[in-house]
Amino acid sequence: MNFDIAPTSPVPIYKQIVEQVRRMVASGQLAPGEDLPSVRAVAQHHAINPMTVSKAYSMLESEGLLERRRGVGMAVAGQRGKTSTQDKAAMLRPALEAAARMAHQLALNDKEALALFQTCLQEQHNKESA
């Protein structure tokens, strides 16, 4: 499991990790009981401060999304209900609203913005298939 970390993003790195774990759990890509990479492994892989990863994991633990396993690390908490399509849409909506604002600011029309979004979806699909 790898996180997509964008160091130049205005979104703090710990928040990027938190949001990605939330989405992966909601989509079922991370199942209850599944281990997460260690703080050290994530920090080394992305050349970031281990405290940043630790902060993200601690936030997710306090939400009840992750559980700490003594001597092993963090895992997805068990007994999670299935996330509805509405809940998934609610998680996606802020990003789409931001993209819509940017498209408007750049004077892209709806057709151009939707075509670009479709291209991004296809590129992501291709990346995950490779």
Contacts in CASP RR format, 6 or more apart in sequence:
PFRMAT RR
TARGET T0000
AUTHOR 0000-0000-0000
METHOD contacts of the structure
MODEL  1
MNFDIAPTSPVPIYKQIVEQVRRMVASGQLAPGEDLPSVRAVAQHHAINP
MTVSKAYSMLESEGLLERRRGVGMAVAGQRGKTSTQDKAAMLRPALEAAA
RMAHQLALNDKEALALFQTCLQEQHNKESA
1 24 0 8 1.000
1 30 0 8 1.000
1 36 0 8 1.000
1 37 0 8 1.000
2 45 0 8 1.000
3 16 0 8 1.000
3 17 0 8 1.000
3 20 0 8 1.000
3 42 0 8 1.000
3 46 0 8 1.000
4 16 0 8 1.000
4 20 0 8 1.000
5 13 0 8 1.000
5 16 0 8 1.000
5 17 0 8 1.000
5 46 0 8 1.000
5 48 0 8 1.000
6 16 0 8 1.000
7 13 0 8 1.000
7 46 0 8 1.000
7 48 0 8 1.000
9 16 0 8 1.000
11 19 0 8 1.000
13 46 0 8 1.000
13 48 0 8 1.000
13 52 0 8 1.000
13 56 0 8 1.000
14 52 0 8 1.000
14 53 0 8 1.000
14 55 0 8 1.000
14 56 0 8 1.000
14 59 0 8 1.000
15 56 0 8 1.000
17 42 0 8 1.000
17 52 0 8 1.000
17 53 0 8 1.000
17 56 0 8 1.000
17 57 0 8 1.000
18 56 0 8 1.000
18 59 0 8 1.000
18 60 0 8 1.000
21 30 0 8 1.000
21 36 0 8 1.000
21 56 0 8 1.000
21 60 0 8 1.000
21 65 0 8 1.000
21 66 0 8 1.000
22 60 0 8 1.000
22 65 0 8 1.000
22 91 0 8 1.000
23 91 0 8 1.000
24 30 0 8 1.000
25 65 0 8 1.000
25 76 0 8 1.000
25 80 0 8 1.000
25 83 0 8 1.000
26 83 0 8 1.000
26 87 0 8 1.000
26 88 0 8 1.000
26 91 0 8 1.000
27 83 0 8 1.000
27 88 0 8 1.000
28 83 0 8 1.000
30 36 0 8 1.000
30 76 0 8 1.000
31 76 0 8 1.000
32 76 0 8 1.000
32 77 0 8 1.000
32 78 0 8 1.000
32 79 0 8 1.000
32 80 0 8 1.000
33 75 0 8 1.000
33 76 0 8 1.000
33 77 0 8 1.000
33 78 0 8 1.000
34 75 0 8 1.000
34 76 0 8 1.000
35 69 0 8 1.000
35 72 0 8 1.000
35 73 0 8 1.000
35 74 0 8 1.000
35 75 0 8 1.000
36 57 0 8 1.000
36 66 0 8 1.000
36 73 0 8 1.000
36 74 0 8 1.000
36 75 0 8 1.000
36 76 0 8 1.000
37 45 0 8 1.000
38 73 0 8 1.000
39 50 0 8 1.000
39 53 0 8 1.000
39 54 0 8 1.000
39 57 0 8 1.000
40 50 0 8 1.000
42 48 0 8 1.000
42 53 0 8 1.000
43 49 0 8 1.000
43 50 0 8 1.000
43 52 0 8 1.000
43 53 0 8 1.000
57 66 0 8 1.000
57 74 0 8 1.000
60 66 0 8 1.000
60 74 0 8 1.000
61 67 0 8 1.000
61 68 0 8 1.000
61 74 0 8 1.000
64 77 0 8 1.000
65 76 0 8 1.000
65 77 0 8 1.000
65 80 0 8 1.000
66 74 0 8 1.000
66 75 0 8 1.000
66 76 0 8 1.000
66 77 0 8 1.000
67 74 0 8 1.000
67 75 0 8 1.000
67 76 0 8 1.000
67 77 0 8 1.000
67 78 0 8 1.000
68 74 0 8 1.000
69 75 0 8 1.000
99 113 0 8 1.000
99 117 0 8 1.000
100 113 0 8 1.000
103 112 0 8 1.000
103 113 0 8 1.000
103 116 0 8 1.000
108 116 0 8 1.000
END
